Amino acid sequence: MPPISAVLIAQNEETHIKDALASVSFCDEIVLVDSGSSDRTCEIAEAAGARVVTNAPWPGFVAQRDFAVRVATHDWVLALDADERVGRALRAEIEGLRQRGFDQAGYRIPRVALYLGRWIRGTDWYPDWQVRLFDRGRAGWQGDLVHESVAVRGPVGRLRGELEHHPYADVSDHLRKIDSYTTLWARQAHAAGRRTSIPDMVAAASWAFFRNYALKGGILLGGAGFIISVLNTHYTFAKLAKLRELAREAAEGE
């Protein structure tokens, strides 16, 4: 059977890392790349049998993920974040594939988020397909400041077992991360020459709420679906507002 290296990146993830590592205990190797934790992340990872490698200061998501893949021992890689878990069904599916021999260059995995006490199978959040199991000789991370992904050179299969995601501790944590990600998105979009306007912002935000709440089933998820739909709308508006602000500042500086 082809061996698998589980690779994770982390910084100050002591509350998450133990469960993440336990979920990939079936892999032949676990590598944790740490970017300078000041908590017990590395200690917990080493106690769980992971090989801990430090790569600091933080080089960016794509560079850090790529580094983690390169320092792994085996060509088949299962990439995970500290706030993700390989669910039981997904583990069984991966182990079955390994026994038969992997027949694709990579595999997309549906990711489901736990938020406000329930699994979210609706809105823009689901199924959130992610290529996380791949042959590193035929695949690699790509992207800029945000929204990195794995590009695969060859056929890509789809698995049915879910990757379980624990993205936010609470609504306040969600709002803090929205502020961070929208800033990165705006910088990236501005550097690429993208611009926006007030009508664009209104249209995009309105469509985001309608898409999430009505078309993608947020209305069926109760209060959690409504909150997600509103905050996804806020994300859309905030990133475009920040983009417009950058354009204004650039024009004033000329």
QUIQUINOR-V964639 format. One line per field, one symbol per residue. ss: DSSP state (h for helix, s for strand, l for the rest). psi: psi as a letter, one per 30 degrees, with the letter a starting at -180 (. if undefined). A space follows every 50 residues. Layout:
ss->???
psi->???
This chain:
ss->lllsssssssllllllhhhhhhhlllllssssssllllllhhhhhhhlll ssssllllllhhhhhhhhhhhllllssssssllssslhhhhhhhhhhhhh lllllsssslsssssllsssllhhhllllsssssshhhssssllllllss sslllsssllllssslllllhhhhhhhhhhhhhhhhhhhhhllllllhhh hhhhhhhhhhhhhhhllhhhhhhhhhhhhhhhhhhhhhhhhhhhhhhhhh hhhl
psi->kklkkkkkklkhhffeeeeeeefgfflfkkkkjkghkgageeeeeeffgl jkkkjlljfleeeeeeeeeeflelekkjkllfglkjleeeeeeeeeeeef kkglflkkkkkkkkkhglkjiaaffkfhkkjfjljffgllklabelhllk kkiakklklfkkkkkiekeaeeeeeeeeeeeeeeeeeeeeffgkllleee eeeeeeeeeeeeeeeggeffgbeeeeeeeeeeeeeeeeeeeeeeeeeeee eff.
